[in-house]
Amino acid sequence: MYSWLQEATADGAEIVTVNKRLARELRHGYDSAQLARRLRSWHTPRILPWTAWLNSLLDRCVASAQVPLRLHPHAAAVIWERLLRQHAGDRLLAPDNLVRQAQQAWQRVHDWNVQVPELRRYANSDDEHLFATIAMDFRRELASHSWIDHAQLAPLVTGLLEKGDIDAPAKVMHVGFDRLVPSAAQVFLSLTKRGAVVAQAPRIDRNVTVRVVSCTTGDAELRAAGRWTRRLIDGNAAARVAVVCPRLEQNALRAARLIREGLVPGWQCVGVEGETAVNVSFGRRLAEYPLIGIALLWLSWTCRGLATRDVSVLLRTPFAGRSKTDGRCRLEMELRRLPDRNWRPASLALALRGKDQSAEATDWLQRVELVAAMESARGTPESPSVWASRIDQLLQEVGWPGEKALDTSEFQLVNRWRELLNELSRLDIVQPRIDLAEAISRLASLAAETIYQPETEPGAVQLLGTLEAAGLEFDHVWVCHLDAEQWPPPAHPSPLLPRTMQRKLGMPDATPADTLEFARQVLQRVVRCGTDVVLSWPATEHDLELEASPLLAPYSGRNSGEGEDPGWFAAVLKDRNAVSHAVADPAPAIRPGERVMGGAATVQRQVAEPFSAFAYGRLGVKDLQAIEPGLPASTRGNIIHRALHHLLRDKPSSREIVAWTDELDDRIERAIDAALARQLRFADGVLLRLLAIERRRLRVMLRKFLEAETRRQAFTVVSVEESTRYSRHGVDLELRADRIDQLADGTLLIVDYKTGGVKTLLTREGEPKELQLVVYAAAMQEPVGGIVLINVDSREIVYRGAGGSIEWDRVPAELWGQRLGGWKRTVDRAMAALAAGDLRLNTGLTTADSRPLNVLSRAEELKRGR
């Protein structure tokens, strides 16, 4: 590979590449060649990408040369943003995107040696006039401070070369440039005038075998490319293989996963080897890496409140604080019980303080208090470099990036983050004083715009975009997605430069003919990258029939049928092994002193599905409360229960409730205040408005409830949420009934409140749908005259009851004792089964009902006989 490289470097030539990847590949190729010659040391050749090479020439200027200060691109972006806001004002809807487009247009202006005043002469649209005006101001501001940005490097080098102010190299060889822009050509021409030898790297004529294949879909195409690669490296482990995908940047990670499906079937199960089998040329935005995302989340907390979901992430992440997270996870469960809101650091620390006494929970809350201290200083303006130092210190204080040892990729990420802080510091020159919020906003923008990829081993196959493959050489190349929809790729002329000027100067994508010709040139260059080349295209995608790209016409005589799709690896596993049954391992019977959780609900679970009673009641499994915006239904239900508790906690009789006429409103307001106190304690502005709506709803609901209660037969409340114990067959349950009334005949009425939709107490056959009320009745020492569900809703109050002396049951009163006795026997049998360790699965439950415990019970597999 790269047979020209040894000769070029032996002559002392400087190698200029189109991108960093090619420069790294050539350096690696040179070093490999030296090792093959059994050399132990050698001079490192000058192999640099274009921009780095221009900067190296400026570093070789003579002492008397006047060289402006070079601005970092992010510092230049700050000036562009300021000028855009100054000229566009309220029209600036997406500043980051517009700044990016402006910098790209500015680069193109200098690539094609356009004089900035010419922009006004060509401008037609409002956007073109706006860019021309801002470009003039940008140029003036740079000149007034003796600054230049990256776009001006090539013209500056040309001028200094012509003046003789640069110590010019004797020989330069450029490689990988599909389109040599005029400013680059001018640099090379100036070098030639200075006596330097400038040449393009020679294209080696190789016997290239090209085949064209079609695949059913784009996914099948990538899997087939993986299978093809596997066969090649099985035959020759040293073979250099590449898969080239147009528009790879749109979904590089997914493309890599699909290639692995064919290359290393079951790659998810083989660890690091499976992950690194495909080396992807296109990185991700720095902010998309979890390690960096956690750092940005901590920092953003100093300037704004975080939603419960974001705080939940900080509680669970291993990238901050102590490596042990048990206590933090318990804090996270406590957080889920609080209404969702935007949490400031201080308010969250107050809300969770004392909820868990473990060392890691206490440590995490102390770190939150450090963030709160930083928040208090956020309004004081400082230089970006000062903020960069304080940000670094804060992250160390919160324990970022965590206690666990970092792997190679994570270590590189941390180093890249520190480089990002240095880039923030470089903004001092254009923005001397900013507050903390702007410093963190700038840092987040840098992370969102920076494309980063950790350096890894080459892997079995390199996955490249069409431009990233420029100048590279391989043994085998598969070029995919060459259908008419994707190749030639869509044209992207600059939206800020006059179209007439772009056409006149022949700028990229200025005309359809230019786009087509450039795509043809790139495809020809990619084909020359290897000696064995496969060109493929998908026949369908998302039910849309596709056609081969017209640019495949020169190779159409080399059709070789359809690419071999190995399919999904998981499908291959089906029916491969017989099902083996584990040795019976029954649950032990309940031991003396064993605590059974869940109260009456555990008995109900034992009847519906014994395994769930075992999981919730004996193992202590808890459902993870979902984080929902606003007031979740469960929270609203708890508020109603607390309001009803406070309304009746003095245990009034029905006659006393009727007499509340003058004090009714006051009692209702006090009950609502008590019910909302927990939510109001940590409520932000949005939650306060939601609670105000809930208060109005509660007023209506409680008034309707009391009106309905006054229409009942005479009663006296004797218990409101009082605890009692009930023991049978060694099962000791702690019970808490919502309410117990005493009826006129002296019997008890067990009351359970239901919120939301109307719940039914009995089935059509007259059996209880839920046994909780029956469990409460079984625990009572006094005779029970009835059980009732009171459905409490702002629209209506509905009673569903059963009993011998209540008005809601149509069954003859004399049958009540027999009915209740039968229900109690059902409860007794359920408690006996629970005590014995019964954990059968109810395979008749729906998938939704069995899903919460499926990871423990494998209920769905049992349903399918697996």
Secondary structure, DSSP 8 states (H G I E B T S, - for coil): --HHHHHHHHTT-EEEESSHHHHHHHHHHHHHHHHHTT-S------EEEHHHHHHHHHTTB-TT----EE--HHHHHHHHHHHHHHHHGGG-S-HHHHHHHHHHHHHHHHHTT--TTHHHHH--SHHHHHHHHHHHHHHHHHHHTTEE-GGGHHHHHHHHHHHT-B---SEEEEE--SS--HHHHHHHHHHHHTT-EEEE--------EEEEEEESSHHHHHHHHHHHHHHHHHH-TT--EEEE-TTGGGSHHHHHHHHHHHHSTTGGGSTHHHHTTEEES--EEGGGSHHHHHHHHHHHTTTS-B-HHHHHHHHH-SSSS-S--HHHHHHHHHHHTS----B-HHHHHHHHTTS--SHHHHHHHHHHHHHHHHHHTTTS-B-HHHHHHHHHHHHHHTTTT-SS---HHHHHHHHHHHHHHHHHHGGGGT---B-HHHHHHHHHHHHHH-EE-------SEEEE-TTTTTT---SEEEE---BTTTSS------TTS-HHHHHHHT-TTSSHHHHHHHHHHHHHHHHTT-SEEEEEEESEETTEE--B-GGGGGGGGGEEEE------HHHHTTTSS--------------TT----STHHHHHHHHH-HHHHIIIIIS---------SSS-HHHHHHHHHHHHHHHHTT--BHHHHHTTTTTHHHHHHHHHHHHHHHHHHT--HHHHHHHHHHHHHHHHHHHHHHHHHHTSS-EEEEEES-EEEEEETTEEEEEE-SEEEEETTS-EEEEEEEESS---SB-TTS-BS--HHHHHHHH-SS-EEEEEEEEE-SS-EEEEEEESS-TT--S-GGGHHHHHHHHHHHHHHHHHHHHHT-----TTS-HHHHGGGHHHH-HHHHHTT-
